[in-house]
């Protein structure tokens, strides 16, 4: 299986790339910064340098040829402004979908955010007035990207994790259409994405994810 990951140098992406290659599959990480190539290669994955904010679907589609799945794990980052929230968290996710459709990639997994649909429409607009408004724009960007993917013909899965932790994975989670707010390790998010990809689990499902006591394969099978 060949899996292409947008945002290939993100913390979840690097963990996922290692899991994919350890499972005997091919991972390709798309990174914007050439300095990040070595970190992606260290996971066993292949790295390609592309700026998703500066390319069109035709060019990106070339990179997705013969891929079995794509994963959107990119993000504008906590210190970015509202404009980049739209440009990366929404528009780049849609660009990946456009390119994947162009070359008939069947599977799309999107890492979103818990509570994305709860944004305040009056605040989530440009220009953003303050940090709260920037966060509302972020939630809106995620929600609109999610809606775009749900409307397409992919075998899609949308994962909405809670607060992200750099702690070891437990291998157990809580997953559901809506779950109480909480946190989850990035390692467990990566393991959930891997299970969704390799087991064909959670197709056509959007779910929130936090730490819990249900083994990952059981949690996804129950969605």
VOZATI-78223 format. One record per atom (N, C-alpha, C): residue in three letters; x, y, z. Coordinates in steps of 0.05 Angstrom, whole numbers, plus 32768, in hexadecimal, padded with zeros to 4 digits. Example, Ala and Ser with C-alpha at 12.3 -4.5 7.8 and 13.67 -1.06 7.14 Angstrom:
<sites>
ala81087F8E809Cala80F67FA6809Cala81087FBE809Cser81017FD3808Eser81117FEB808Fser81028001809D
</sites>
This chain:
<sites>
unk80117FE88000unk800080008000unk801280198000unk800B802C7FEFunk801A80467FEEunk8008805B7FFAunk80128069800Funk8003807D801Dunk80128097801Cunk800680AC8012unk801380C68010unk800780D88026unk801980E58035unk801180F5804Cunk801881128047unk800481238046unk800981408045unk800E814B8061unk8022815C8063unk802B8164807Eunk803D814F808Aunk804F81458079unk805F812D8080unk807381318096unk8078814A809Funk808B814E80B5unk807C815480CFunk8062815480CFunk8054815880E8unk8059814180FBunk805381468115unk805981328129unk804981188125unk802F811B811Funk801F81038119unk802880F68100unk802F810680ECunk803780FA80D2unk805180EA80D5unk806480F480E4unk807D80E580E7unk807980CB80F5unk806780CB8109unk806080B28117unk8052809F8104unk804080A980F4unk8031809980E1unk8043808D80CCunk8055809D80C1unk8067809480ADunk8077807C80B7unk8081807E80D0unk8090806780DBunk807E804F80DEunk8066805280E7unk8054803C80EAunk804E802F80CFunk804A803F80BAunk8044803480A0unk805B80248095unk8073802F8097unk808A8020808Cunk80908007809Dunk808C800980B7unk80917FF180C8unk807D7FDB80C1unk80667FE380B7unk80517FCF80B0unk80567FC48094unk806B7FCD8086unk80727FC3806Cunk80667FD18055unk805C7FE9805Aunk804F7FF98044unk80608011803Dunk8059801F8028unk80688036801Funk805B80508028unk806B80618036unk8061807B803Eunk80708090802Funk806280A58027unk806E80BC8019unk806580D58028unk807880E48032unk807180FC8041unk807681158030unk80628126802Eunk8064813F801Funk806C81548034unk80838161802Funk808D81768041unk809281908032unk809081A68040unk809481C08033unk80B181C98035unk80BE81C1804Bunk80DA81CA8051unk80EE81B4804Aunk810081B98038unk811481A58031unk8124819B8049unk812781AB805Eunk813681A38076unk8128818C8085unk810E8187807Eunk80FF8172808Cunk81018157807Eunk810D81568068unk810F813D8058unk811C81278068unk8132812E8076unk814181198084unk8130810C809Aunk8120811C80A8unk810F811180BDunk80FB80FE80B2unk80EF8104809Bunk80DC80F2808Funk80EA80D98086unk810180DB807Aunk810F80C38071unk811780B18088unk811C80BE809Funk812480AE80B7unk810E809B80C0unk80F580A180B9unk80DF808F80C0unk80DD807780ADunk80EC80788097unk80EA80638082unk80D9806C806Bunk80CE8084806Dunk80BD808F8058unk80CD809D8042unk80C080A2802Cunk80CB80B38017unk80C080CF801Bunk80D180E38016unk80C980FF8019unk80C9810D7FFEunk80B4811D7FFAunk80B4812F7FE2unk80AE814B7FECunk80BC815E7FE0unk80BA817B7FE8unk80A681897FD6unk809081917FE2unk807B81A07FD4unk806E81B47FE7unk806781CB7FDDunk805981DF7FEDunk803C81DF7FE5unk802B81D47FF6unk800F81D17FEEunk800181EC7FEBunk800C82017FF6unk8000821C7FF2unk800882297FD8unk801B821C7FCAunk802682297FB1unk802482177F99unk801382027F99unk801181F07F82unk7FF481EB7F7Cunk7FEF81E07F64unk7FD481DA7F5Cunk7FD081BC7F5Cunk7FB781B37F57unk7FB181977F59unk7FBE81877F43unk7FC381927F2Cunk7FD181837F17unk7FEC817A7F1Funk7FFC818D7F2Bunk801781867F34unk801681727F4Bunk800481777F5Eunk800381647F75unk7FF981497F6Cunk7FE881477F59unk7FDE812D7F50unk7FF4811B7F46unk800981277F3Aunk802081177F31unk802C81087F48unk802E81157F60unk803A81087F77unk802880F27F83unk800E80F27F7Cunk7FFC80DF7F88unk7FF680C87F76unk800280C77F5Funk7FFE80B07F4Dunk800680967F5Aunk7FF580827F57unk7FF980677F61unk7FF780667F80unk7FEE807C7F8Dunk7FE9807B7FA9unk7FCF806C7FAFunk7FCE805D7FC5unk7FB6804F7FCDunk7FA680607FE1unk7FB380737FEEunk7FA580848002unk7FB5809D8006unk7FA780B2800Eunk7FB480CB8017unk7FAA80D18033unk7FBC80DE8042unk7FB680E7805Dunk7FBC8105805Eunk7FA981158068unk7FAE8131806Cunk7FB481358089unk7FCE813A808Funk7FD7813F80AAunk7FE5815A80ADunk7FE0816C809Aunk7FED8186809Aunk7FDD819980ABunk7FEB81AE80B3unk7FDD81C380C3unk7FEE81DD80C2unk7FE081F380C4unk7FEE820D80C3unk7FFF821180DCunk7FF9820480F2unk80098206810Aunk7FFE821B811Eunk800582188138unk7FF98229814Dunk80008246814Bunk8016824D813Eunk801E8269813Dunk801782778123unk8007826A8112unk8000827680F9unk7FE7828780FBunk7FE3829980E8unk7FCC82AA80E8unk7FB4829D80DBunk7F9E82AC80DCunk7F8582A180D2unk7F86829A80B4unk7F9382AB80A5unk7F9582A68088unk7FA1828B8082unk7FB682848091unk7FC3826A808Bunk7FB282538095unk7FA0825780A9unk7F8E824280B1unk7F7D823A809Aunk7F72824E808Cunk7F6282488074unk7F74823B805Eunk7F8B8246805Aunk7F9C823E8044unk7FA682218047unk7FAC82198060unk7FB881FF8064unk7FA281EB806Eunk7F9681F28085unk7F8381DF8091unk7F6B81D98081unk7F6281EC8070unk7F4C81E7805Eunk7F5481E38042unk7F6181F88036unk7F6681F78019unk7F7A81E18011unk7F8E81DC8021unk7FA181C7801Aunk7F9581AC801Cunk7F8381A8802Funk7F74818F8031unk7F63818A8019unk7F56819F800Funk7F46819D7FF7unk7F5781997FDEunk7F6E81A67FDDunk7F8081A27FC7unk7F8981857FC5unk7F9081797FDCunk7F98815D7FDDunk7F81814C7FD2unk7F6981527FD9unk7F5281437FD0unk7F4E81467FB2unk7F51815F7FA8unk7F4F81637F8Bunk7F6481537F7Cunk7F7C81537F85unk7F9281457F78unk7F8E81277F7Aunk7F85811D7F91unk7F8081017F95unk7F6980F77F82unk7F5581087F7Funk7F3F81007F6Dunk7F4980FF7F50unk7F5B81117F4Aunk7F6581127F2Eunk7F7280F87F26unk7F8080EA7F39unk7F8D80D17F32unk7F8080B97F3Funk7F6780BD7F48unk7F5680A77F52unk7F6280997F6Aunk7F6D80A87F7Dunk7F75809C7F97unk7F5B80977FA6unk7F56807E7FAFunk7F3C80787FBBunk7F3880807FD8unk7F4E80827FE7unk7F4C80858004unk7F5780A0800Eunk7F4880AD801Funk7F5180C7802Aunk7F4B80C78048unk7F6080CC8057unk7F5E80CF8074unk7F6680EB807Cunk7F5480F9808Aunk7F5981158092unk7F5B811780B0unk7F71812280BAunk7F73812780D6unk7F69814380DBunk7F53814580E9unk7F45815E80EEunk7F488167810Bunk7F3381718117unk7F35817B8133unk7F1B81778141unk7F1C8170815Aunk7F03816D816Aunk7EF58187816Bunk7EDA81868169unk7ECA819E816Bunk7ECB81B08153unk7ED481A7813Cunk7ED781B88125unk7EBD81C6811Dunk7EA781B88120unk7E8D81C38117unk7E8281D7812Aunk7E8F81DB8141unk7E8481ED8155unk7E8F820A8153unk7E9C8210813Dunk7EA7822B813Aunk7E9182408139unk7E9882598141unk7E86826F8142unk7E86827D8126unk7E71827B8116unk7E72828780FCunk7E7782A580FCunk7E6F82B38111unk7E7282D08112unk7E8F82D88117unk7E9E82C68124unk7EBA82CB812Bunk7ECE82C08117unk7EC782A9810Bunk7ED9829B80F9unk7EDB82A780DEunk7EE382C080DDunk7EE482CF80C3unk7EFF82DE80C2unk7F0582E780AAunk7F1D82F780A6unk7F15831580A4unk7F25832780AFunk7F3E832280BEunk7F36831980DBunk7F47830880E6unk7F4282FF8101unk7F4A83148116unk7F3983198129unk7F3D832F813Bunk7F5183298151unk7F528310815Aunk7F6383088170unk7F6882EA816Funk7F7582E08184unk7F7C82C38184unk7F6482B18184unk7F4E82BA8192unk7F3682AA8192unk7F2B82A88176unk7F2B82BE8168unk7F2182BE814Cunk7F3282AC813Aunk7F4C82AD813Eunk7F5D829B812Eunk7F56827E8133unk7F518277814Cunk7F4A825B8152unk7F2F82548146unk7F1C82678145unk7F0382628139unk7F06825E811Bunk7F18826D810Eunk7F1E826980F2unk7F2A824D80EEunk7F3B82458100unk7F47822A80FEunk7F31821580FEunk7F1E82178111unk7F0982038113unk7EF8820480F9unk7EF2821C80EFunk7EE3821E80D7unk7EF1821280BFunk7F0C821680BDunk7F1C820B80A8unk7F1A81EC80A9unk7F1D81E180C1unk7F1B81C480C3unk7EFF81BA80BCunk7EEA81C880C6unk7ECF81BF80C0unk7EC981C080A2unk7ED281D58094unk7ECD81D78078unk7EDD81C28068unk7EF581BC8070unk7F0481A78063unk7EF6818C8067unk7EED81878080unk7EDF816E8085unk7EC7816B8073unk7EB781808071unk7E9F817F8062unk7EA5817A8044unk7EBA8186803Aunk7EC28181801Eunk7EC981648019unk7ED78158802Cunk7EE0813C8028unk7EC78129802Aunk7EB6812F803Dunk7E9E811E8040unk7E8D811E8027unk7E8D81338018unk7E7C81358001unk7E8881287FE8unk7EA0811D7FEAunk7EAD81117FD3unk7EA980F37FD3unk7EB380E67FBEunk7EB080CA7FBBunk7EC680B97FC6unk7ED780C47FD7unk7EEC80B57FE3unk7EE180A07FF7unk7EF2808C7FFDunk7EEE807C8015unk7EFC808D802Bunk7EEC809F8037unk7EF880B38048unk7EF580AB8066unk7F0880B68075unk7F0780B48092unk7F1080CF809Dunk7F0180DB80B0unk7F0980F480BCunk7F0C80EF80DAunk7F2580F480E3unk7F2C80F080FFunk7F2E810C810Dunk7F1F810F8123unk7F1F81298131unk7F298125814Dunk7F4481268150unk7F4F8121816Bunk7F4B8139817Eunk7F4C81338197unk7F4C814881ACunk7F68815481AEunk7F6E815F81C6unk7F88816B81CAunk7F9E815781C6unk7FB3815F81B8unk7FC8814C81B0unk7FDF814C81C4unk7FE8813481CBunk7FFD813181DFunk8015812281D2unk802D812981DBunk8045811B81D2unk804C810581E7unk803A80F481EDunk803D80DE8200unk803D80C481F1unk804780AE81FCunk8046809481EFunk802A808C81E9unk8026807E81D3unk800C807381CDunk8003805E81E0unk7FE9805D81E6unk7FDE804881F7unk7FD3803081E7unk7FCC803681CEunk7FBF802181BEunk7FA2801E81C4unk7F97802F81D6unk7F7B803081DCunk7F71804C81DAunk7F58805081D2unk7F4D806A81CDunk7F2F806B81D3unk7F24808381D1unk7F07808681D1unk7F00809481B7unk7EEE808981A8unk7EE78093818Eunk7EC88093818Aunk7EBE80A9817Funk7EA180AA817Aunk7E9A80C3816Bunk7E8280C58162unk7E7980DC8153unk7E7E80F68164unk7E7880F4817Eunk7E7F810A8190unk7E8680FD81ABunk7E9D810481B5unk7EA680F981CFunk7EAD811181E1unk7EAE810C81FCunk7EB58122820Eunk7ED1812D8207unk7ED58147820Bunk7EEF81538205unk7F0581468215unk7F1C81438208unk7F3281378215unk7F4A81388204unk7F5F812A820Bunk7F78812A81FBunk7F7E810E81F2unk7F92810C81E0unk7F9A80F381D5unk7FB680F581CBunk7FC680E081CDunk7FE280E281C4unk7FE380E281A6unk7FF680F0819Bunk7FFA80F0817Eunk800080D48175unk800E80C48185unk801480A8817Eunk7FFB8098817Aunk7FE7809C818Bunk7FCE808E8187unk7FBE8098816Funk7FBF80B28169unk7FB380BC8151unk7FBF80AF8138unk7FDA80AD8138unk7FE780A08122unk7FDF8083811Funk7FDC80758136unk7FD580598135unk7FB88056812Cunk7FA680688132unk7F8B80688129unk7F8A806B810Aunk7F99807E8100unk7F9A808280E3unk7FA5806980D5unk7FBA805D80E0unk7FC4804580D5unk7FAF802F80D4unk7FA1802B80EAunk7F8C801780EAunk7F76801C80D6unk7F6F803680D3unk7F5B803D80BFunk7F64803680A3unk7F7E803B809Eunk7F8880368083unk7F8C8019807Dunk7F99800B808Funk7FA07FEF8089unk7F897FDB808Cunk7F777FE1809Funk7F617FCF80A4unk7F487FD88094unk7F497FEE8086unk7F317FF88079unk7F1B7FFF808Cunk7F23800980A4unk7F10800F80B9unk7F07802C80B7unk7EEF803180C3unk7EE4804C80C5unk7EE0805A80AAunk7EDB804B8096unk7ED68058807Cunk7EBA8066807Dunk7EB9807F8074unk7EA1808E8075unk7E9980978091unk7EAD809980A2unk7EA880A080BEunk7EB880B980C6unk7EAB80CB80D4unk7EB880E280E0unk7EB580DE80FFunk7ECB80E0810Eunk7EC980DA812Aunk7EDD80EA813Aunk7ED580EF8153unk7EE780FC8166unk7EF780E78175unk7F0F80EF817Funk7F2180DB8189unk7F2F80E781A2unk7F2F80D881B8unk7F3E80DF81CFunk7F4B80C581DBunk7F5A80C881EFunk7F6580B181FDunk7F4D80A28209unk7F508087820Bunk7F3B80778216unk7F45805B821Cunk7F3380498220unk7F3B802E8228unk7F3280188214unk7F2A802081FCunk7F22800D81E8unk7F38800981D4unk7F417FF081CFunk7F567FEC81BBunk7F4E7FF981A0unk7F6280038193unk7F5D8013817Bunk7F4D80048166unk7F537FEB8161unk7F457FDD814Cunk7F287FD98154unk7F227FD6816Eunk7F067FD38176unk7EF87FEE8175unk7F058003817Cunk7EF9801D817Cunk7EF080258160unk7F018020814Cunk7EFA80268131unk7EE580148125unk7EE67FFB812Dunk7ED27FE88123unk7EB67FEE812Dunk7EB57FFC8144unk7E9B80028150unk7E8F801C8146unk7E9D802B8136unk7E938045812Cunk7E7B80418119
</sites>
